[in-house]
């Protein structure tokens, strides 16, 4: 559900104070925990360290990001992989194919010499 238009976008006040009167080139990474804060046009060019629950991930704000939330660019969950027996078999077959290809390439190089 979107925020009411009469309320306007939510931008954390502390975040605005941190960038107020500064140039993007001069400032380093601005650490923040305000993931729910919307990106405003004043923030373009700044680098924010958005907290994902464990660490701060650096986000360089560009024109296309205006209107989105800071938290959208700092994922909180780490994707490992889909697993299971079938996945392991496919990976093993792929690795065997790579080894066979490497051996074939070595043997052709040795024969040419």
C-alpha positions, 0 to 999 in steps of 0.5 A: 500500500502506498503512502497518501499523497496528501502526506507526501513522501517520507524522508528521515529528517536526520538523513536530510540534516546529514546531507544539508549544505554538503557536496556529494564529492566531498562527503564519504559514506553516510551511514544510515539505518533509515531503510524506509526513507524515500530517496529525494532529488537532493540525495543524488550523487551521495553514497549511503551506507544502508544497514541490512541488519548485519553491516552497512552496504554502500549505495550510490544514489542515481537519478533513476533511484528517486522515489524508491526506498533506501532499503530496496538497494540493500538486501537483507537476505543472502541467497545461497542456492536451491539445493537438493540431490538433483542440483548436486548431480548437475553440478558434479556433471558440469565439473566432470565435463570441465575437467574432461575438456581441460584434459582434452585441451592439454592432450591436443597441445602435447600432440602438436609439439 
